Amino acid sequence: MQKQNLQQVMNWMKNDPEISSRIEYWHTIEEKPPRTSPFPDTLDSRLKKALEQRGISEMYIHQAQALQKSGTQDRNTVAVTPTASGKTLCYNLPVLQSILQDKESRALYLFPTKALAQDQKSEMNELIADMGEDIRSYTYDGDTDAGIRQVIRKAGHVVMTNPDMLHSAVLPHHTKWVSLFENLKYIVIDEIHTYRGVFGSHTANVIRRLKRIAEYYGSSPVFICTSATIANPRELAETLTGEPFHLIDENGAPRGRKHFVFYNPPVVHEALNIRKGAVSEVHALASRFLKENIQTIVFARSRVTVEVILTHLQELVKRELGPKSIQGYRGGYLPKQRREIENGLRTGDVMGVVSTNALELGVDIGQLQVCLMTGYPGSVASAWQQAGRAGRRQDESLIVMVANSTPVDQYMIQQPDFFLEQNPESARIDPDNLIILVDHVKCAAFELPFQDGETFDGVDIREVLDYLSEEQVLHPRGHKWYWMNDAFPAHGVSLRSASQENVVIIDQTQAGSAKVIGEMDRFSAMTLLHDNAIYLHQGIQYQVRELDWEEKKAYVEEVEVEYYTDANLAVDLKVLEEDRKSEHTSFTTAFGDVMVNAKAIVFKKIKMTTFENVGSGPIHLPEEELHTNACWISFPGETVKEFGRNSLEQALIGCANVLRHTAPIHVMCDRSDLHVVPQMKATHSERPTIFLYDRYPGGVGLSSAVYKDMKNILNDCRKLIRSCPCTSGCPSCVGSDLNLDEEAKWLSLRLIRILEEEQQIEAKA
Amino acid sequence: MKQKHKLKRMKHHMSHDGAETSAEPEQEKNQQQEGRQDIPFQAEWEEMNAVPLYLDDQYVLRREIQYSLDYRYGSRRLGDIFQVFRRWAQETADHPLKPDGRRPQDLLFFDTETTGLNSGAGNMIYLLGGAWLSEDCVHVTQYFLPGPESEAAFYYHFLTEMEHSIHHLATYNGKAFDWPQVKTRHTFVRHEVPKLPEFGHFDLLHAARRLFKRVLPSCRLSVVEEEILGLHRENDTPGYLAPMLYFDYLKEQNPVFIKGVIGHNEQDVLSLISLYIELSERVLEGGTTPEETYEIGRWFEQMKEWNKASWCYHKAIRTSREWNAVYVYALALVLKKQKQMAEALPYLVSVWQNRGKHAADAAVELAKYMEHELKDAEKAFHYTEEAYTLSRNTDLRDDLEKRRRRLSGKIRPGKSFI
């Protein structure tokens, strides 16, 4: 039978009665022609010639602007560029131009991942080869051969690395990089939208250290950044680097026609408004595309879902395409595995990829025609990034977002305008998070002693230095604060994981040849790697035989079971300090420091096909203590009388459920980064309270952003509950917790209405 | 203050790995630092033979001790180094321990003490110790950093005064640790002090590993001292305490805290002289046991000193109580390299016939010789078969398979062999 092309498959989707009834909205984004300008006269003729050789005879307007501002005027620029819009030239042109003019000139490139750096090195080296110039560009990461490291340090014109490497291998050894730091003309930070939350806050501090070392060696580099579409690219670039920026947001790249399809699985239980799972719909759609040999990428939010879909698809197409043609891709895979997949995609040996958002970044993986999202990815920016995976360059492409039953998904899919017209989110970081700050002040002092009166890129750290001297880490002497400890501080600080230490996952299925198959942060490990947990990796089920909490090792063995595990976390929360507070007539919102005690207590075994609970077991892990920021809404005693104790409890749980979904959208974070806890009697005030807290010690600005944006968040909560077609509350809105009864939906709405009315009065007053 | 409270509260989220200092934080000492003459605990320093040297407003302490050439450190007299140099001068073969025109007076036996064991920028050197020779005695000169603010003075005086001998260092693991760390810290003061010379030296750890790796549980200097130099240090301050003791000293300023470290460093540099003599003599003698002799032979072989190597292997075979295939096979190979195949042949045959270690390798060598030199395909085929039977290595078996196929083509059909 002849294979169908994308156009034919799309017609099938539109015409098949079953499929088309599930399509809530079919949005077509028309193609866009390029906007260009000619090469400026100032562009080095060798560079011009090399570009012309590659068929580039003029520049997109954003590239031209970057060259003018950062190349000629030495201003910091941040360019907002969608996937595949030629962003690389935004920084490669000014950098190469400066090196052509002065062979001593150096540039440092930061990419969020190693894979991305590898990719960019090949592109850079092709351009250099076309010019026939002796310009050396290298990647410097954990895989770099020891033999070549010295050459890179001494003679690399362009050094491409990642923040982790800069943090632990370059800055603490800056004396070996003198020629780079003395001549550092440009610092390129690609994909800055990925630097948010904990990782972004850490990276901002690494950049403070970088600037400090550059200044010590007498250079003041120009920053060139690129970002995907977010609401605050300039603000983010400025917070990340502590420098003023010129924003380039007019994009001149052309775009192919895109079809954005909002697909809602059918309702299977009218009264409870329960829909068929997104996963099974994705299975069906993906296998159709794959059977037509249409390269398809499937995104899913959690690792578990990725593994479930992967197993299913591999099984399905095994006979037609061979088992290797469908691959999984996620952060936990080791680098070598990931690169093999990337290569397979490029050559076409791999037809389909199932990925978590690890592949969101701009790694060039060749052309994929279809992008399938298993549920809303959690943020508008993320959704566009994933959509950009389909139809790179100017081909027609199809994006299908298959909704989950969760409140946000249902809200998004039923009001596509909200998604299509909504401004993308802001990326938040908090470089002054005290714990992160102290970690990097330590690293900075190791690199170079602090002088009296010296700030950390503008931050007064006198008290931190005092504290570190008391802790006998620093030694004040004369006018300086010296590192005086036998440790290597960067080794104790990980930029990526929320907790300081990761748990290593060891497969001991083969006696005598145990091997490491991945790692996971400590907080997640509490609920995913406890004893007897089922852990999925590359579609293979493993059972945790032992979680050695002291040694941070999880020993797993391959198993074949019909269930997965799901653990519960018990949380106790105390307010330590109230920093900000707004009083309203019948409620209070506040923001401050809290202490959270979390303990994994019990896990359930859930059958894969029916989601029935088929067993449970205890978890014996110590309590984890967390000092962090939180914001909270609390109600006075009268509210309890007004509502009735039981009804108010229902309303609190309902609202907390909705907030759990809406708040992360507003502050651009993962749902697991911002926890929501309702309490009928909060320890600090004995009042009914809903807490929202940052999962990272000290907070990274999420709950403070929630505090500021409470009005809009509550507004969204109300719209979400209202737009849900269920009668008395369902998993898509206030939840279907066993503690909730039929009134929960209306009680939650009533509570939100109180909150909103109050806010309006506040605004008028 | 708010930040202070927070710091206290979040203390357990912030770990400061590494050394805890042992001393309680003390009140400020009454330090009079008027003028150049007064440094804290000057009398105590003087008692330790240390004097301050100044550079602008910084100072560093230099400690000097002399030993007579007859001083015995372990089994060796320090002055024996002159004799060893004379012996080296008569040696024609090249060797990494060979002084090559240098006099004993040219060397600096060198060791450092640091604030940590990592190689990062923040790991500071606080003691540069060296032992050097004049015609009539051994000098130990140590430069001590009285505080982190004095590094310019520290390196200035060390580099100026040791200008000559610093070109010829003898260290223990200095190539990988001490010298790179000197370079790192030198970078911070490079505009204020003389340039660092290029690095050329004897790393005695390398030599010790060559000779003693198989017989000692570890090649740490203390182990080598005890087992090889027959030396036991009394009341020695272990090296790993060096960072903590320095932190204590910094707080108290009293040299009593680092006296032990300074003594330890002094012993280390003297020990290097003894060790150099010991190692040199063993190499020049061709080893004290068959195993050592064999290792020395391998070292010469690596230097492409074939004559010396085969001399050592001969000696190992001669002195070994039992016949040893490893030595014999090594000798055969080195003879082959010298194009003395006729001499090598009986050794190869004996290794093959013994059917023990290297038997397969010896058979391969014999096969190659038969095929390429003697053009005797049948004998070559025979040895290939032998090698195949004796071999357990699959790679080698694959090679042999090819060789066998090639050879069977060369053998005239119908004719049997042996």
Interface residues (C-beta under 8 A of the other chain):
Chain A: P172 H173 H174 T175 K176 V178 L434 I435 V438 D439 K442 A445 F446 E447 L448 P449 E463 V464 D466 Y467 L468 E470 E471 Q472 V473 H475 R477 G478 K480 Y482 W483 M484 N485 D486 A487 F488 P489 A490 H491 G492 Q500 L576 E577 D593 E625 H627 P697 G698
Chain B: M1 Q3 K4 H5 K6 L7 R9 M10 H12 H13 M14 S15 H16 D17 G18 A19 E20 T21 P25 T115 G116 L117 N118 S119 G120 A121 G122 N123 M124 G147 P148 E149 K183 T184 R185 T187 F188 P243 M244 F247 L250
